[in-house]
Amino acid sequence: MRHFLTGPKLFTGDEVIEGHGIFVEEGRIAGVLPVGGDPPAGAQLVPLEPGALIAPGFIDIQVNGGGGVLFNDQPTVEGALAIAAAHRRFGSTGILPTIITDAPERMRDAAQAVVEAVRRPASGVLGIHIEGPFINPERAGAHDRRFIRKPTEDDLAFLCGLSETLQGRVLLTLAPECVEDAALVRLVEAGVAVSVGHTAASAERVAEVLQLGARAFTHLFNAMPAIVNRQPGPAGAALADRGAWAGLIVDGHHVHPTLLRAALAARPRERMLLITDAMPPTGTEQTSFALNGRTIFRRDGRLVLADGTLAGADLDMAAAVRNARNLLGLPLEDALRMASLYPAEFLGMERERGRIAAGYRADLVLLGPEGEVRATWIDGRRRDAGDPGEALSAERR
């Protein structure tokens, strides 16, 4: 249970360093030590590819599916574990399985599944993202309008209790124009991370809910109106805000790279998060899948309904990091922080995830020269990229 990983450069979360190795003991990082002498007492020396880079494992707060599994269709422990296993191949060592607008009982099944999955050692499941159903039907996108509604007393009690169980790792996307202030305050006080999304709210209304404690914007620019000179809307409010986090889908399809670069220039970099909004095809050769009875097609790097409406993204986190460099011109260190440290901070987990430092969990990703994933570690447990065994075992449990 003691290993000393050596060979690659290290990105600690703050800087890239060379000539050091990672001492892993009992699933945590016991130290970052110079290489050259004997390994730490009792540690097995693990030489890795010298031209590679070890970074903190990625954290993805919006994952609808992967490995052929859609969480809405399989809101079970097995479904959550299979999705996490599929994304681990692409460097995500922690995810929030995401359930989009659906029947109340299905959404509660998904929540209970996540509670159980979080308790599994090295599952990669950190919490849950509930995207809807309290959204604006005019900005539903691929969400099923039949299930869009306003929150009830039972909904609020359930979400507040769930937040307590998951220690605040409950992300709830809602449209602020569709939810009363009293309900918002109750959710915030219970620790629910309220995110603005699938909304046509005015900039003024968004500013109000940020003051009430909303903490994020869901896939910025998508499922919200465009910025107009006298109607900046939620996207304009996000650009003017300095405190909330904003999720970005960097796939070259959801948002034009120029607009993403403008957002990165306008907002604090440490409040920007890479997300995938991934669907079942991630990690598979699937060319289509069903969502609430409608067929979603995988075409040229996009997932679309028959009418061309985007329905999630054909994206993994390693690709999002590469795109942040290649499409947006970000330094590698910034792209990696947007995929690891900043989401850890958003989830309140920055003291154990998002950095390579003593005391942190040994959640790591090994990247090749082109940013491809070679291996991952969760709690010090290694899995090489391309190994399908974990996803299969998760599906069959």
QUITAKA-V439007 format. One record per backbone hydrogen bond with DSSP energy under -0.5 kcal/mol. NH is the residue of the N-H (numbers start at 1). CO is the residue of the C=O. If there is no record, write none. Layout:
# QUITAKA-V439007
nh | co
NH | CO
NH | CO
This chain:
# QUITAKA-V439007
nh | co
3 | 24
4 | 44
5 | 3
5 | 22
6 | 46
9 | 52
10 | 17
11 | 54
12 | 10
12 | 15
17 | 10
21 | 33
22 | 5
23 | 21
23 | 31
24 | 3
24 | 22
25 | 28
26 | 1
28 | 25
29 | 360
30 | 23
30 | 28
31 | 23
33 | 21
33 | 31
35 | 19
36 | 37
43 | 40
44 | 2
46 | 4
47 | 45
48 | 6
52 | 49
53 | 367
54 | 9
55 | 365
57 | 363
58 | 91
59 | 339
60 | 94
61 | 59
63 | 96
64 | 278
65 | 278
66 | 69
67 | 282
68 | 280
69 | 66
71 | 64
71 | 69
73 | 70
74 | 70
76 | 74
80 | 76
81 | 77
82 | 78
83 | 79
84 | 80
85 | 81
86 | 82
87 | 83
88 | 84
89 | 85
89 | 86
90 | 87
91 | 88
92 | 87
93 | 58
93 | 91
94 | 58
95 | 124
96 | 60
97 | 95
97 | 127
98 | 63
99 | 97
99 | 129
100 | 98
101 | 131
106 | 103
107 | 103
108 | 104
109 | 105
110 | 106
111 | 107
112 | 108
113 | 109
114 | 110
115 | 111
116 | 112
117 | 113
118 | 114
119 | 115
120 | 117
123 | 120
126 | 95
126 | 124
127 | 95
128 | 169
129 | 97
130 | 128
130 | 171
131 | 99
131 | 129
132 | 130
132 | 173
135 | 133
136 | 198
137 | 135
139 | 136
140 | 137
143 | 140
144 | 101
145 | 143
147 | 144
148 | 145
149 | 133
156 | 152
157 | 153
158 | 154
159 | 155
160 | 156
161 | 157
162 | 158
163 | 159
164 | 160
165 | 161
166 | 162
167 | 164
168 | 163
169 | 166
170 | 168
171 | 128
172 | 170
172 | 193
173 | 130
173 | 171
174 | 195
175 | 134
176 | 174
178 | 175
179 | 176
184 | 180
185 | 181
186 | 182
187 | 183
188 | 184
189 | 185
190 | 186
191 | 188
192 | 187
193 | 170
194 | 192
195 | 172
196 | 216
197 | 174
197 | 195
199 | 223
206 | 202
207 | 203
208 | 204
209 | 205
210 | 206
211 | 207
212 | 208
213 | 209
213 | 210
214 | 209
215 | 194
216 | 194
217 | 245
218 | 196
220 | 247
222 | 219
224 | 221
225 | 199
228 | 231
231 | 228
234 | 201
236 | 232
237 | 233
238 | 234
239 | 235
240 | 236
241 | 237
245 | 215
246 | 271
247 | 217
248 | 273
250 | 248
250 | 275
251 | 249
259 | 256
260 | 256
261 | 257
262 | 258
263 | 259
264 | 260
265 | 261
266 | 262
267 | 263
271 | 268
272 | 269
273 | 246
274 | 338
275 | 248
276 | 62
277 | 62
278 | 62
279 | 313
282 | 279
284 | 281
289 | 296
291 | 294
294 | 291
296 | 289
297 | 304
298 | 287
299 | 297
299 | 302
302 | 299
303 | 312
304 | 297
305 | 309
308 | 305
311 | 303
313 | 277
314 | 301
315 | 313
318 | 90
320 | 316
321 | 317
322 | 318
323 | 319
324 | 320
325 | 321
326 | 322
327 | 323
328 | 323
329 | 325
330 | 324
335 | 331
336 | 332
337 | 333
338 | 334
339 | 335
339 | 336
340 | 336
340 | 337
342 | 337
344 | 340
345 | 341
346 | 342
347 | 343
348 | 345
349 | 344
350 | 344
352 | 349
353 | 349
356 | 12
357 | 355
359 | 29
360 | 357
361 | 352
362 | 27
363 | 361
364 | 362
364 | 377
365 | 55
366 | 375
367 | 53
367 | 365
368 | 372
371 | 368
374 | 366
375 | 366
376 | 383
377 | 364
378 | 381
380 | 362
381 | 378
382 | 380
383 | 376
385 | 374
387 | 384
388 | 386
392 | 388
393 | 389
394 | 390
395 | 391
396 | 392
397 | 393
397 | 394
